[in-house]
Amino acid sequence: MLNRIPKFVRSFYFVTGMLFLVWMLFFDSNDFITQYRMSRELSNKEKDKEYYLEKMAEVQQDREELMGNPELLEKFAREKYLMKRPGEDVFIVVPKKEK
Protein backbone atom coordinates (compact mmCIF):
# COMPACT_ATOMS: atom_id res chain seq x y z
CA MET A 1 0.00 0.00 0.00
CA LEU A 2 2.90 2.38 0.70
CA ASN A 3 4.11 1.79 -2.85
CA ARG A 4 0.96 3.42 -4.23
CA ILE A 5 1.87 6.78 -2.61
CA PRO A 6 4.30 8.80 -4.77
CA LYS A 7 7.83 8.94 -3.43
CA PHE A 8 7.99 12.73 -3.10
CA VAL A 9 4.90 12.64 -0.81
CA ARG A 10 6.67 10.17 1.49
CA SER A 11 9.68 12.47 1.65
CA PHE A 12 10.67 13.89 5.04
CA TYR A 13 10.88 17.39 3.56
CA PHE A 14 7.42 17.21 2.00
CA VAL A 15 5.81 15.98 5.22
CA THR A 16 7.67 18.60 7.27
CA GLY A 17 6.72 21.34 4.81
CA MET A 18 3.06 20.32 4.87
CA LEU A 19 3.02 20.26 8.67
CA PHE A 20 4.63 23.71 8.72
CA LEU A 21 2.09 25.01 6.20
CA VAL A 22 -0.85 23.61 8.20
CA TRP A 23 0.60 25.07 11.41
CA MET A 24 1.04 28.52 9.86
CA LEU A 25 -2.42 28.56 8.26
CA PHE A 26 -4.49 27.38 11.20
CA PHE A 27 -2.67 27.18 14.55
CA ASP A 28 -0.17 30.03 14.69
CA SER A 29 -1.02 33.31 16.42
CA ASN A 30 -0.71 35.04 13.04
CA ASP A 31 -2.81 32.51 11.15
CA PHE A 32 -4.67 33.20 7.93
CA ILE A 33 -8.04 33.86 9.60
CA THR A 34 -6.56 36.36 12.04
CA GLN A 35 -4.72 38.15 9.25
CA TYR A 36 -7.94 38.41 7.24
CA ARG A 37 -9.86 39.84 10.20
CA MET A 38 -7.11 42.34 10.95
CA SER A 39 -6.97 43.39 7.30
CA ARG A 40 -10.72 43.96 7.25
CA GLU A 41 -10.55 45.91 10.52
CA LEU A 42 -7.73 48.06 9.14
CA SER A 43 -9.77 48.95 6.05
CA ASN A 44 -12.72 49.88 8.28
CA LYS A 45 -10.47 52.07 10.43
CA GLU A 46 -9.09 53.80 7.32
CA LYS A 47 -12.65 54.55 6.16
CA ASP A 48 -13.45 55.95 9.61
CA LYS A 49 -10.29 58.06 9.47
CA GLU A 50 -11.31 59.55 6.12
CA TYR A 51 -14.80 60.32 7.48
CA TYR A 52 -13.44 62.07 10.56
CA LEU A 53 -10.89 64.03 8.52
CA GLU A 54 -13.72 65.31 6.34
CA LYS A 55 -15.75 66.24 9.41
CA MET A 56 -12.75 68.04 10.90
CA ALA A 57 -12.35 70.04 7.68
CA GLU A 58 -16.05 70.98 7.78
CA VAL A 59 -15.83 72.07 11.40
CA GLN A 60 -12.68 74.09 10.71
CA GLN A 61 -14.38 75.84 7.80
CA ASP A 62 -17.48 76.57 9.91
CA ARG A 63 -15.29 77.90 12.69
CA GLU A 64 -13.43 80.23 10.34
CA GLU A 65 -16.75 81.54 8.97
CA LEU A 66 -18.11 81.96 12.48
CA MET A 67 -15.07 83.81 13.81
CA GLY A 68 -14.91 86.06 10.75
CA ASN A 69 -18.48 87.30 10.96
CA PRO A 70 -19.60 88.97 14.24
CA GLU A 71 -23.30 88.83 13.29
CA LEU A 72 -23.09 85.10 12.64
CA LEU A 73 -21.21 84.61 15.91
CA GLU A 74 -23.93 86.46 17.82
CA LYS A 75 -26.66 84.41 16.14
CA PHE A 76 -24.84 81.19 17.00
CA ALA A 77 -24.36 82.22 20.63
CA ARG A 78 -28.01 83.18 20.99
CA GLU A 79 -29.35 79.98 19.44
CA LYS A 80 -26.91 77.46 20.84
CA TYR A 81 -26.11 78.83 24.29
CA LEU A 82 -29.22 80.97 24.90
CA MET A 83 -27.11 84.07 25.45
CA LYS A 84 -28.72 87.50 25.48
CA ARG A 85 -27.86 91.14 25.58
CA PRO A 86 -28.29 93.06 28.82
CA GLY A 87 -31.90 94.08 29.29
CA GLU A 88 -33.32 91.44 26.92
CA ASP A 89 -35.56 88.56 27.87
CA VAL A 90 -35.21 85.14 26.28
CA PHE A 91 -38.31 83.07 25.61
CA ILE A 92 -37.97 79.42 24.66
CA VAL A 93 -40.89 77.95 22.76
CA VAL A 94 -41.15 74.19 23.09
CA PRO A 95 -43.62 72.48 20.75
CA LYS A 96 -46.17 70.17 22.36
CA LYS A 97 -45.71 66.47 21.71
CA GLU A 98 -48.62 64.82 19.99
CA LYS A 99 -49.97 61.60 21.46
N, C-alpha and C positions, 0 to 999 in steps of 0.2 A: 504494500500500500504506500509506503514511503517513496517508492520508485515513481509513482504517478505524479508526485509533486515536483515541479521543476527545481533544478539544482540551485538556481539563484535565490529562490524563495527559502530554501533550507539554509542559506548562508547566514553565518553569525552576524555579519554586517547588515543584511537586509532585516533580520529579526530585530536587531538592536535599533536600527533606524526607524522601523515601524513602531516599536515601543516608545521611542523618543517622540515621534510625531503624534501618537495618540496622547502621550502625557502632555505635550505642549498644547494640543487642541482642546483637551477636556479637563485636565486635572491641575494644571499650573495656575498660579494666582493671576497670571496675565493671559488666560485662555482666550479662545476665539470669541466666545459669548460675551465675556467681560469687555473685550476690546470693542466689540460692536456696540454694546450699551454705552460705553464711554464716548465713542465716536458720535453716536446719536445725541447724547447729552451735550457734547461740545457744540454741535451744530445748533441745538436749541439755545444754548447760552449765547452763541454768536448772533442769532436772530434777536434775542432779548437785548443784547448790547446795541445793535443797530437801532432798535426801537427807542431805547432810552437816550441814545445820542441824538436822535431826531427830536425827541421831547425836550431835551436840554437846549437844543438850538431854538426851538419854538419859545421856550420860557425866556431865554436870553434876549430874543428879538422883542417879545412882549415887554420885558423889563426895560429895554432901551427906549421903546416907544413911550412907556409909562413915565420914565424919569425925564424924558425930553419934553413932555407936554404937561404943564402944571394943571390945566383944566381936566385932563384925563386922569391925572393923579388924584385930584380932589374927588372926582366922580368915583374912582375905585375905592378910595378911603371911605366915602359915604356909604357905598353899597355893601362893601365887604365887611368893614369894621364898625359900621353904624356911627361914624364920627359926625360931628356937627360943629357949626360955627357958634361962637358965644351968642347967647340970646335966642337961638333957634330951638324948636322942639322937633323931636323925631317921632314919627308915628309909623309903626310897623303893622301892615295889613296882612293878616294870615287868612288865606281862603279856607272856608269850611269844608271838611271832608264829607263826601256824599256816602250814604250807607247803602 
